[in-house]
């Protein structure tokens, strides 16, 4: 049974307002079809002629509209999915959420494995949650891209890694998506001694058979916090292990690119930094298909910064700034600051890598820095006019860190204004130049 879809708002000047629809109205069907969730709503509303069955109080009525195929009705739903989120049914040996400390906000412990979020927000799904209805709907609506957490193409090993006896069988869904022409991306969380070496090569080889519909595959190192009591024993990626992964990835890139025009398999930035290898040039990232997985993020940041800086002539402006970031990106940001100072020599910038004591020192990305770590390592220091941080440290739409400390509370502790800056090289340059980088609310992380 589908739940009734309650309208929570109507945009001014919209088609819905012209029709006379009101908040509180219930959508029963569109063109005779029930509306399960946002996917049904979006697909059904693509038609140019709509007959919308509405219940208002105890009465039902039909509202008809003729519109352009891509024209929005202007109906607002408080729940973006128009349904409950699908939670994960696995217990992956490397799951980051299982490595969270107690006492944090409840939303941080929710494990989603929702195919709708894969299409709408780029989330990765394991496929183990999909029912036949879900699979067929992806195919019928031709939802693309679908992002898949594969980890290994060895069915038995996948069952072990995901701690789910159906995890191997669910790999067959990839064949159905391929046959339907669904665009896919995949990720592999690399756990040394488990799915690396010959297992990694088998996985890359198997996934390459889904080209060109499988557009990209990322390999990312397992993230290990200090909260792993009772969890499977895992080891971090070493510099030597990182070098082996890069060698294997680049060997496959050379093999696949001449035939498909795609490099296909990519190692995340962390592998290159760990191995002390230079980052690949921009063309090797195939348009940065896996940027949110940390694949090419530093290359994109550097190139965008250099492009924006080339349009500047420099001046004598002066400022004292501090950049607080994760250990992973610190050296890259120092290099960009040096380039910046060639044109703006009177802007003095200190880059401070914040060590992650909250989750453990193996966690080096800026997006997982808490307010407590930030303030403990900055308080009492001469920080200049302001402290710049990436918006990824803050909850979406709010000025709140992962540990619920607010930006205002952090500012009081370090006695210096904190300025969140947007992602990207140009935004970083504008922040160094003292310009605002946000037109509106902070995008941040989702939870």
C-alpha positions in Angstrom: 0.0 0.0 0.0 1.3 3.4 -0.9 0.9 6.2 1.6 -1.1 9.3 0.7 1.1 12.2 -0.4 0.3 15.4 1.5 1.1 18.7 -0.1 3.1 20.8 2.4 3.5 24.0 0.4 2.7 25.7 -2.9 5.3 28.0 -4.6 4.0 31.5 -5.5 3.2 32.0 -9.2 3.4 28.2 -9.9 1.1 26.0 -11.9 -0.1 24.5 -8.6 -1.1 27.9 -7.3 -3.0 28.6 -10.6 -4.8 25.3 -10.3 -5.9 26.2 -6.8 -4.1 23.4 -5.0 -3.5 24.1 -1.3 -1.2 22.9 1.5 -2.9 20.0 3.2 -4.3 18.6 0.0 -3.6 14.9 -0.6 -2.4 13.6 -3.9 -4.2 10.3 -4.6 -3.0 9.7 -8.1 -1.5 11.3 -11.2 -2.9 10.2 -14.6 -4.5 7.3 -12.7 -1.2 6.0 -11.2 -0.6 6.1 -7.4 2.5 8.1 -6.2 4.7 6.0 -4.1 7.5 8.5 -3.6 9.5 11.2 -5.3 10.6 9.0 -8.2 7.0 8.3 -9.2 6.1 11.9 -8.7 9.0 13.1 -10.9 8.4 10.5 -13.6 4.6 11.0 -13.8 4.9 14.8 -13.8 7.0 14.6 -17.0 3.8 14.2 -19.0 2.5 17.3 -20.7 -1.1 16.5 -19.8 -1.8 15.7 -16.1 -5.0 14.6 -14.4 -4.3 14.9 -10.6 -6.8 13.3 -8.2 -6.8 15.3 -5.0 -8.5 14.7 -1.6 -9.4 17.8 0.4 -11.0 17.0 3.6 -13.8 14.5 2.9 -14.1 15.4 -0.8 -12.2 14.3 -3.9 -11.6 16.2 -7.1 -9.6 16.1 -10.3 -7.4 18.9 -11.3 -6.2 18.9 -15.0 -3.3 20.8 -16.4 -1.4 21.1 -19.7 2.2 22.1 -19.4 5.7 21.7 -20.9 7.3 18.4 -20.3 10.1 19.8 -18.1 7.9 22.4 -16.3 7.6 22.0 -12.5 4.2 22.1 -10.8 5.5 24.1 -7.8 4.4 21.6 -5.2 6.5 21.4 -2.0 6.9 18.2 0.2 8.6 18.5 3.5 10.0 15.0 3.1 12.2 15.2 0.0 11.7 11.5 -0.7 8.0 11.5 0.0 8.6 8.3 1.8 10.7 6.7 4.6 14.4 6.3 4.0 15.6 2.7 3.2 18.1 1.6 5.8 21.0 -0.7 5.2 20.6 -4.4 6.0 24.4 -5.2 5.9 27.0 -5.1 8.6 30.1 -4.3 6.6 33.4 -5.1 8.2 34.6 -1.6 7.3 31.4 0.4 8.0 32.3 3.9 9.3 29.1 4.3 11.1 29.8 1.2 13.3 33.0 3.0 14.2 31.3 6.1 15.6 31.5 6.9 19.3 28.4 6.9 21.5 26.5 10.0 22.4 26.3 11.8 19.0 23.1 13.0 17.3 20.9 10.0 16.3 20.9 10.9 12.6 24.7 10.2 12.5 24.0 6.5 13.3 21.5 5.9 10.5 22.8 3.7 7.7 21.0 4.5 4.4 21.0 2.1 1.5 18.4 3.8 -0.7 18.4 3.6 -4.5 16.5 6.9 -4.7 19.3 8.7 -2.9 21.7 7.1 -5.4 19.9 8.8 -8.3 19.0 12.0 -6.5 22.1 12.7 -4.4 24.8 10.4 -5.7 24.8 8.1 -2.7 26.3 4.6 -3.1 24.1 1.5 -2.6 25.1 -2.1 -2.1 22.1 -3.6 -4.1 21.3 -6.0 -1.2 18.3 -3.8 -0.3 16.6 -3.9 -3.7 13.4 -5.8 -4.2 12.2 -6.8 -7.6 9.9 -3.8 -7.7 12.8 -1.4 -7.0 15.0 -3.0 -9.7 12.2 -2.9 -12.3 11.4 0.7 -11.5 15.0 1.8 -12.0 14.9 0.1 -15.4 11.5 1.4 -16.4 12.3 5.0 -15.4 15.8 4.5 -16.8 17.3 6.2 -13.7 20.9 7.1 -14.3 23.5 7.1 -12.9 23.2 4.5 -10.2 26.2 4.4 -7.9 27.1 1.0 -6.5 29.3 -0.1 -3.5 30.8 -3.2 -5.0 34.0 -3.7 -3.0 34.6 -7.1 -4.6 33.2 -9.1 -7.5 34.0 -12.3 -5.7 30.6 -13.4 -4.5 31.8 -15.4 -1.5 34.2 -12.6 -0.4 31.4 -10.0 -0.8 29.2 -12.0 1.5 32.0 -12.0 4.1 32.8 -8.3 3.7 29.2 -7.1 3.9 28.2 -9.8 6.4 25.2 -10.6 4.3 24.6 -14.0 2.8 22.8 -12.4 -0.2 25.5 -10.0 -1.0 27.1 -12.2 -3.7 23.8 -12.9 -5.4 22.9 -9.2 -5.6 25.9 -8.6 -8.0 23.7 -10.1 -10.7 21.6 -6.9 -10.6 24.5 -5.2 -12.3 23.9 -7.4 -15.3 20.3 -6.3 -15.5 21.2 -2.7 -15.3 23.9 -3.2 -18.0 21.4 -4.9 -20.3 18.9 -2.0 -19.7 21.6 0.6 -20.6 21.6 2.1 -17.1 24.7 4.3 -16.4 26.6 3.1 -13.4 29.6 4.1 -11.2 31.2 1.8 -8.6 33.4 2.1 -5.6 35.8 -0.3 -3.8 36.7 0.3 -0.2 40.1 -1.3 -0.1 40.9 -3.4 3.0 44.5 -4.6 3.0 44.8 -8.4 3.0 41.2 -8.9 2.2 40.2 -7.4 -1.2 43.5 -6.1 -2.5 46.2 -7.8 -4.6 44.8 -10.5 -6.9 41.2 -9.9 -5.6 41.4 -6.3 -6.6 42.7 -7.2 -10.0 39.8 -9.7 -10.4 37.3 -7.0 -9.4 38.7 -4.4 -11.8 38.7 -7.0 -14.6 35.2 -8.1 -13.9 33.8 -4.5 -13.7 35.5 -3.5 -16.9 33.3 -6.0 -18.7 30.4 -3.6 -18.0 32.0 -0.7 -20.0 30.7 1.6 -21.4 27.6 1.6 -19.1 29.8 1.3 -16.0 31.6 4.7 -16.4 33.9 4.7 -13.5 35.2 2.8 -10.5 37.0 4.3 -7.6 39.3 2.6 -5.1 39.3 4.3 -1.7 41.3 3.2 1.4 39.4 1.9 4.4 38.8 4.5 7.1 39.6 3.3 10.6 38.6 5.2 13.7 39.7 4.4 17.2 36.3 3.0 18.1 36.6 -0.5 16.7 36.1 -2.7 19.8 34.2 -5.8 18.9 34.6 -5.2 15.1 36.7 -7.3 12.6 40.4 -6.7 12.8 41.5 -4.4 9.9 44.8 -2.8 9.0 45.3 0.6 7.4 46.8 1.1 3.9 50.6 1.5 4.1 52.7 3.6 1.7 53.9 0.4 0.1 50.4 -0.9 -0.3 49.3 2.4 -1.7 52.0 2.3 -4.4 50.9 -1.2 -5.4 47.3 -0.1 -5.8 48.4 2.9 -7.9 50.5 0.6 -10.1 47.6 -1.8 -10.7 45.1 1.0 -11.3 47.4 2.8 -13.8 48.2 -0.4 -15.6 44.4 -1.0 -16.2 44.0 2.7 -17.3 46.6 2.2 -20.0 44.8 -1.0 -21.1 41.3 0.4 -21.2 41.6 4.0 -22.4 42.6 3.2 -26.1 39.4 1.2 -26.6 36.9 3.1 -24.5 38.2 6.6 -24.2 37.8 6.3 -20.5 40.4 5.6 -17.8 37.6 3.9 -15.9 39.4 2.8 -12.7 40.7 5.5 -10.4 42.6 5.5 -7.1 41.6 8.2 -4.6 43.9 11.1 -3.7 44.8 9.4 -0.4 46.7 6.6 -2.2 48.9 9.1 -4.1 49.6 11.2 -1.0 50.4 8.1 1.0 52.7 6.7 -1.6 54.4 10.1 -2.2 53.4 10.0 -5.9 52.3 13.1 -7.9 48.6 13.4 -8.5 47.4 12.5 -12.0 46.8 15.3 -14.5 43.2 16.5 -14.9 42.5 14.5 -18.1 43.1 11.2 -16.3 40.0 11.8 -14.2 37.5 11.5 -17.1 35.6 14.7 -16.0 35.9 14.0 -12.2 33.0 11.4 -12.1 34.0 10.4 -8.5 34.9 13.7 -7.0 32.8 13.2 -3.9 34.8 10.0 -3.2 38.0 12.0 -3.0 39.1 11.0 -6.5 40.7 14.0 -8.1 39.6 16.5 -5.4 43.0 17.9 -4.9 43.8 18.1 -8.6 40.6 19.9 -9.3 41.2 22.3 -6.4 44.7 23.0 -7.6 43.8 23.5 -11.3 40.8 25.7 -10.5 42.9 27.8 -8.1 45.6 28.3 -10.7 43.0 29.2 -13.4 41.4 31.8 -11.1 44.7 33.2 -10.0 45.8 33.7 -13.6 43.1 36.3 -14.0 44.5 38.4 -11.1 47.3 40.9 -11.3 47.9 41.1 -7.5 48.0 44.1 -5.2 49.3 45.3 -1.8 46.3 44.3 0.3 47.3 43.0 3.7 45.7 40.5 6.1 46.7 37.8 8.7 44.8 34.5 8.1 44.8 31.0 9.4 43.6 28.0 7.4 42.5 25.0 9.6 42.3 21.8 7.6 42.8 18.1 7.7 46.2 16.5 7.6 45.5 15.1 4.2 45.2 18.4 2.3 47.6 20.6 4.4 50.6 20.4 2.1 48.5 21.0 -1.0 47.0 24.1 0.6 50.5 25.3 1.6 51.5 25.1 -2.0 48.5 27.1 -3.2 49.2 29.8 -0.5 52.8 30.1 -1.8 51.5 30.7 -5.3 49.0 33.2 -4.0 51.8 35.1 -2.1 53.6 35.7 -5.4 50.8 38.1 -6.3 49.6 39.1 -2.8 52.8 39.2 -0.7 51.2 41.1 2.2 48.5 38.5 2.9 50.2 36.3 5.5 48.6 32.9 5.8 49.3 30.0 8.2 48.1 26.6 7.4 47.4 24.4 10.5 46.6 20.7 10.0 44.2 19.7 12.7 45.0 16.2 14.0 41.8 14.1 14.5 41.9 13.0 18.1 38.1 12.6 18.2 38.0 9.8 15.6 41.7 8.8 15.7 44.8 10.0 13.9 44.2 7.7 11.0 41.3 9.9 9.9 42.9 12.8 8.0 40.1 14.4 5.9 38.9 17.9 6.8 35.2 16.9 6.6 35.5 14.8 9.8 37.2 17.4 12.0 35.1 18.2 15.1 34.6 21.5 16.8 36.4 20.1 19.9 39.6 19.1 18.0 39.5 22.4 16.1 39.3 24.6 19.2 41.7 22.5 21.3 44.4 22.9 18.7 43.8 26.5 17.9 43.0 28.1 21.2 45.7 30.4 22.6 47.5 30.8 19.3 47.9 34.0 17.3 45.4 33.2 14.5 45.3 36.6 12.8 42.1 38.3 11.5 40.1 35.1 10.9 40.2 31.3 10.6 39.1 29.8 7.3 37.6 26.3 7.3 36.0 24.2 4.6 32.2 24.1 4.7 32.4 20.3 4.7 33.1 20.5 8.4 29.6 21.9 9.0 26.1 20.3 8.9 24.1 21.1 5.8 22.4 24.5 6.1 23.7 25.1 9.6 26.8 26.4 11.5 27.2 23.2 13.5 30.2 20.8 13.6 29.9 17.0 13.8 30.1 17.1 17.6 27.3 19.6 17.8 29.6 22.5 18.7 28.4 25.6 16.9 30.7 28.0 14.9 29.8 30.7 17.4 30.9 28.5 20.4 34.1 27.7 18.6 34.8 31.4 17.9 34.4 32.2 21.5 36.9 29.6 22.5 39.6 30.6 20.0 38.7 34.3 20.2 38.8 34.6 16.4 36.1 34.8 13.7 35.7 31.6 11.8 34.7 31.8 8.1 33.4 28.7 6.3 34.4 28.7 2.6 32.8 27.0 -0.3 34.4 24.0 -2.1 36.7 24.5 -5.1 39.8 26.3 -6.0 38.2 29.6 -7.1 36.3 29.8 -3.8 39.6 29.2 -1.9 41.2 32.0 -3.8 38.3 34.4 -3.1 38.5 33.6 0.6 42.2 34.4 0.7 41.4 37.7 -1.0 38.9 38.4 1.7 35.8 37.9 -0.4 32.6 36.1 0.7 32.1 32.7 -1.0 28.6 31.9 0.0 25.5 33.4 -1.6 23.2 31.5 0.7 23.1 28.7 3.3 26.0 26.3 3.9 25.7 23.1 1.9 27.9 21.1 4.3 27.3 17.4 5.2 23.8 16.0 5.2 23.5 14.8 8.8 
